[in-house]
Amino acid sequence: MGRVRPQIAPWWRSVLGILAGRGFQALVVALVVGIVSFIMMQALPGDASYRIAAGRYGYDMMDAASAEIVRLELGLDRPWWMQLSTWLGELATFDLGRSHVYGSRVVDEVAKQLNYSLLLAGGAVVASLVIAIPVGIAAGMRPGGKIDHVSLALSIFLRAIPAFALGIVLVLVFAVQLGLMPVAGFRGLQHLVLPSLTLGLGLAAVSSRVVRDAVAEAMSAEWRLFSRTKGLTARRTVVSHVLRNASLPVVAYVGVQGAYLIEGVVIVETVFAWPGIGHSLVHAIFGRDVAMVQGTALALGLIYVGLNLVIDLVCRLIDPRSA
């Protein structure tokens, strides 16, 4: 008799499928982001060696001789396809190279800046949930009511304002006029409030409507009416059944908001001089630091894939149909 192979439970089979799919997506993202960011940097006008030399030695000390030294040291005189193939080869060994301007390892710079960016992103998500969940639940419990109309108007207003404009308004009000918050930089958690609120308000503007729609749909579902006929109280029905079913589309939408969050991090970090990966990306582009641009863009792309992986697993866990 042949040996019986152990059977994989359906739950684990679906989890393995999610991991495999996101792993393949991460590989594709790494290649596409690296190649596209390299091509875009090559398409910029001017001689990159002069900008890199200026970043290294300062604009007053930069001349044609120093630019030529940089060109030969970094191999910028080689054809573009040879430079790209070198980076892809290093990427295959999980080596992102060294910064063209500072000479430090790109992976070390990205890891240091990523801590600040994740702190900002976490603060933005918390601010968004604190605002969106209670507002969305209140609006969804009574669709068409006053709270629903007011929250819709505020959602449209906040979503229409660009992140940088909202950040400037918050700085003018809370930092300049009222003097309650610091303007920029990071020297403590108080510096986290305004940039987190800038991102969080934009996220909450849409999240609150997603929560509202999910709660309204769950409240009108037949299974909720059936749970009431079984003798469950209104509070028990909402807490045990309505919120769990309504949380599924809300959690799924967090993955969609990841794109807005990554885009917003780059803009908001620049506005508030936040020492994160977005702020570093902007400086790397101006300094023509190709290695840093590719490394930071790759990190942002992989963060988006990782966020979607977490969302997939959480949705699989909280889905009532998987119980």
C-alpha positions in Angstrom: 0.0 0.0 0.0 1.2 3.5 -0.9 1.9 6.0 1.8 -1.0 8.4 2.4 -0.1 12.0 1.8 -1.2 14.5 4.5 -4.1 16.6 3.3 -3.9 20.4 3.5 -6.9 22.0 5.1 -8.9 24.3 2.8 -8.1 27.3 5.0 -4.3 26.7 4.7 -4.6 26.1 1.0 -6.2 29.5 0.5 -3.5 31.1 2.6 -0.7 29.4 0.6 -2.4 30.6 -2.6 -2.5 34.2 -1.2 1.2 34.0 -0.3 2.2 32.6 -3.7 0.2 35.3 -5.5 1.6 38.2 -3.5 5.1 36.8 -3.8 4.9 36.7 -7.6 3.4 40.2 -7.5 6.4 41.4 -5.4 8.8 40.0 -7.9 7.0 41.8 -10.8 6.9 45.1 -8.8 10.6 44.9 -8.0 11.5 44.5 -11.7 9.0 47.1 -13.1 9.7 49.7 -10.4 13.5 49.4 -10.8 13.5 49.5 -14.6 11.0 52.4 -14.8 12.7 54.5 -12.2 16.1 54.0 -13.9 14.7 55.0 -17.3 13.0 58.1 -15.9 16.2 59.2 -14.2 18.1 58.7 -17.4 15.6 60.8 -19.3 16.2 63.8 -17.1 18.1 66.6 -18.8 21.6 67.6 -17.9 24.7 65.7 -16.9 24.1 63.5 -13.8 27.8 63.6 -12.8 27.7 67.3 -12.2 24.6 67.1 -9.9 26.2 64.2 -8.0 29.5 66.0 -7.7 27.6 69.1 -6.4 25.8 66.9 -3.8 29.1 65.5 -2.7 31.4 68.5 -2.6 29.0 71.4 -2.7 28.2 73.7 -5.6 31.1 76.0 -4.8 33.7 73.2 -5.0 32.2 71.4 -8.0 33.9 71.7 -11.3 34.5 69.7 -14.5 37.3 67.7 -13.0 35.3 66.6 -10.0 32.4 65.7 -12.3 34.7 63.6 -14.4 36.0 61.8 -11.4 32.4 61.0 -10.3 31.6 59.8 -13.9 34.5 57.3 -13.9 34.0 56.2 -10.3 30.3 55.4 -10.8 30.6 54.1 -14.3 28.3 56.7 -15.7 30.3 56.7 -18.9 29.1 53.2 -19.6 26.0 52.5 -21.8 22.7 52.7 -20.0 21.9 49.1 -20.5 25.1 48.0 -18.8 24.3 50.2 -15.8 20.8 48.7 -15.5 22.1 45.2 -15.9 24.6 45.8 -13.1 21.8 47.0 -10.8 19.6 44.0 -11.7 22.4 41.7 -10.9 23.0 43.3 -7.5 19.2 43.1 -6.8 19.3 39.4 -7.5 21.7 39.1 -4.5 19.5 41.4 -2.4 22.1 44.2 -2.7 20.7 47.7 -3.6 24.2 49.2 -4.0 25.5 52.4 -2.5 24.2 56.0 -2.6 25.9 57.9 -5.4 26.1 61.1 -3.3 26.7 59.9 0.3 28.5 56.6 -0.4 26.5 54.7 2.3 24.6 51.5 1.6 21.2 52.1 0.1 19.5 49.4 2.2 20.8 51.1 5.4 19.5 54.5 4.4 16.1 53.1 3.3 15.8 51.1 6.6 16.5 54.2 8.6 14.1 56.4 6.7 11.4 53.7 6.5 11.1 53.7 10.3 9.9 57.3 10.2 7.6 56.7 7.2 6.0 53.7 8.9 5.5 55.8 12.0 3.8 58.5 10.0 1.7 55.9 8.0 0.6 54.2 11.3 -0.4 57.6 12.8 -2.4 58.4 9.7 -4.2 55.1 9.7 -5.1 55.5 13.4 -6.3 59.0 12.9 -8.4 57.8 9.9 -10.0 55.0 11.9 -10.7 57.1 14.9 -12.6 59.5 12.7 -14.1 57.2 10.0 -15.5 54.3 12.2 -17.8 56.3 14.6 -18.9 58.7 11.9 -19.5 55.9 9.4 -21.4 53.8 11.9 -23.6 56.7 13.0 -24.4 57.6 9.4 -25.0 53.9 8.4 -27.4 53.3 11.3 -29.8 56.0 9.9 -29.2 56.4 6.1 -30.6 59.6 4.9 -30.5 61.3 8.3 -28.8 64.5 9.3 -25.5 62.8 10.3 -25.5 61.0 6.9 -25.9 64.3 4.9 -23.4 66.2 7.0 -20.8 63.5 6.8 -21.2 63.2 3.1 -20.7 66.9 2.6 -17.5 66.9 4.8 -16.2 63.8 3.0 -16.6 65.5 -0.4 -14.9 68.7 0.9 -11.9 66.9 2.5 -11.4 64.6 -0.4 -11.3 67.5 -2.9 -8.5 69.2 -1.0 -4.9 68.2 -2.1 -2.8 66.8 0.7 -0.2 69.5 0.5 -2.9 72.2 0.7 -4.5 70.6 3.7 -1.1 70.3 5.4 -0.4 74.0 4.8 -3.8 75.0 6.3 -3.2 72.9 9.4 0.2 74.4 9.8 -1.1 77.9 9.5 -3.9 77.3 12.0 -2.4 75.0 14.7 1.3 75.9 14.4 1.4 79.6 13.3 -1.8 81.1 14.6 -2.5 79.0 17.7 1.1 77.9 18.4 -0.2 74.5 19.6 2.0 72.2 17.4 5.5 72.3 16.0 5.8 73.3 12.3 8.1 70.7 10.8 10.8 68.1 11.4 10.8 65.3 14.0 12.0 65.7 17.6 9.2 64.0 19.4 5.7 62.6 19.1 4.2 66.0 19.1 5.7 66.5 15.6 3.6 63.5 14.5 0.2 65.1 15.0 -0.1 67.5 12.1 1.3 65.2 9.3 -0.7 62.3 10.6 -3.8 64.4 10.7 -3.1 65.6 7.2 -3.0 62.1 5.8 -5.7 60.8 8.2 -8.3 63.3 7.2 -7.9 62.4 3.5 -8.2 58.7 4.3 -11.2 59.2 6.7 -13.1 61.2 4.0 -13.5 58.1 1.9 -13.3 55.4 4.7 -16.3 56.9 6.5 -18.5 56.5 3.5 -17.3 52.9 3.0 -18.1 52.2 6.7 -21.5 53.9 6.2 -22.4 51.8 3.1 -21.3 48.6 4.8 -23.2 49.2 8.0 -26.4 50.4 6.0 -26.2 47.2 3.9 -25.8 45.0 6.9 -28.6 46.7 8.8 -31.0 46.0 5.9 -29.9 42.4 5.4 -32.3 39.5 6.0 -30.0 37.7 8.4 -30.1 40.7 10.7 -33.9 40.6 10.8 -33.7 36.9 11.5 -31.3 37.4 14.4 -33.8 39.8 15.9 -36.6 37.3 15.6 -34.4 34.8 17.6 -34.6 37.1 20.5 -31.2 38.9 20.3 -31.2 42.5 21.5 -30.5 45.3 19.0 -27.1 46.0 20.7 -26.1 42.3 20.6 -27.1 42.0 16.9 -25.1 45.1 15.9 -22.0 44.1 17.9 -21.9 40.4 17.1 -23.3 40.3 13.6 -23.6 43.7 11.9 -20.1 45.0 12.7 -18.3 41.8 11.7 -20.0 41.6 8.3 -19.6 45.3 7.8 -15.9 45.1 8.6 -15.0 43.0 5.6 -15.4 45.6 2.9 -13.9 48.2 5.2 -10.8 46.2 5.8 -10.6 45.4 2.1 -10.7 49.1 1.3 -7.7 49.8 3.4 -5.6 48.0 0.8 -7.0 50.4 -1.9 -6.2 53.3 0.4 -2.6 52.1 0.5 -2.0 53.7 -2.9 -3.2 57.0 -1.6 -1.2 56.6 1.6 2.0 55.9 -0.3 1.4 58.9 -2.6 0.5 61.1 0.4 3.5 60.1 2.4 5.8 61.5 -0.4 3.9 64.8 -0.5 3.3 65.3 3.2 6.8 64.4 4.2 8.1 67.1 1.9 5.6 69.7 3.3 6.5 68.9 6.9 10.3 68.1 6.3 9.6 64.7 7.8 12.8 62.6 7.7 11.1 59.6 5.9 11.5 57.7 2.7 9.3 60.1 0.7 11.3 63.1 1.7 14.5 61.2 0.8 13.1 60.2 -2.6 12.5 63.9 -3.5 16.1 64.8 -2.5 17.5 61.8 -4.4 15.7 62.9 -7.6 17.1 66.4 -7.4 20.5 65.0 -6.6 20.3 62.5 -9.5 21.2 59.7 -7.0 19.9 56.9 -9.2 20.7 54.1 -6.6 18.7 55.9 -3.9 15.8 56.6 -6.2 15.6 53.0 -7.3 16.0 51.7 -3.7 13.3 54.0 -2.2 10.9 53.5 -5.1 11.4 49.7 -4.7 10.7 50.0 -1.0 7.5 51.9 -1.6 6.3 49.4 -4.1 7.0 46.4 -1.9 5.3 48.1 1.0 2.1 48.4 -1.1 2.3 44.7 -1.9 3.0 43.8 1.7 0.0 45.9 2.8 -2.3 44.1 0.3 -1.0 40.7 1.6 -1.9 41.7 5.2 -5.3 42.8 4.0 -5.9 39.6 2.2 -5.0 37.5 5.3 -7.1 39.6 7.6 -10.1 39.5 5.3 -9.7 35.7 5.1 -9.7 35.6 8.9 -12.7 37.8 9.6 -14.9 36.6 6.8 -18.0 34.9 8.4 -18.2 32.5 5.5 -14.7 31.1 6.5 -15.9 30.3 10.0 
